[in-house]
Amino acid sequence: MMPGMGNVLKEIRKAIEASGETRYRLWKATGIGQSHLSRLMRGEAGLSVENLEKLAEALGLEITIRRAKAKASKSKGR
């Protein structure tokens, strides 16, 4: 899994719960199987970028990619 993808999945799960949409309606809107959506909600499955885009669109979400902040160097002054 990509770094930070866990946070993305957590936010998608929260958005699905908040939407009140049924797995059936999300399946019809996205083509993502109901069983996969159920596993996603239980934290047992991930999402491809394609399916992430489909879910975001169905839920009215916008996906933003930004450059990560540079990590501080451990050796100061070198």
N, C-alpha and C positions, 0 to 999 in steps of 0.2 A: 504494500500500500504506500502511496506517495506520502511524504511528510505533510502533516496538516490535513490529510484527507479525513482522518477521524473527526476533526472539528466540522468539516463540511457535511459529513454523514449525520453528525449529531444535529446540526442546524436543519438539514433536510427532514430528519425524523420529527423535530419540533414543529416544522412548518406543516408537515402532513397531519400531525395531531391537531394543530391549531385550525387547520382548514375544515375539519369535520367531514372531509371527503371519505367515502368508502373505498376499500381496495378495488371493488368492482368499477366504480367511476374512474378511479385513477388508471386502472387497466385499460378501460375504454378510451381514455384521453391520451394515454402514452404508449400503449401496446406492451407495457411491462407486465408480465404475468402476476396474477394475484399471489401465487405462492412465493415468488421472488420478493414482492412488496412486503409480505408477511415476514419473511426471513430478514429483510432489511430492517424492519421495525424492531425485530428482536435482537438486532446487532449480529446476525449470523451471515449476512451477505453484504457485499459492497455494491458499487455502481460503476459502470463504465462512464466515460465522459459523455457519450451519446445519450445514455439513459439519464444522467444527471441533468443534461440540457432539457430533455423531454419533461422530466419532473418539475424542473424550475419553471418552464413555460406553463405547465398545467396548473401550478400553484401561484403563478403571478410573481415569481421571484426573478431577480437579476443576479447573474453570476459575474463577479468581478475578480480579475486576476491582477495581482500587484507584486512588485518586486519585494522580496523578503529583506528585512533590515539586516545589515551586515553585522556579524557577530564580532564582539570586541576581541582584540588580540590578547592572548595570555601574557605575552612578553611586552611590557611597557617600555617605550623609548627605543626599541630596536627595529 
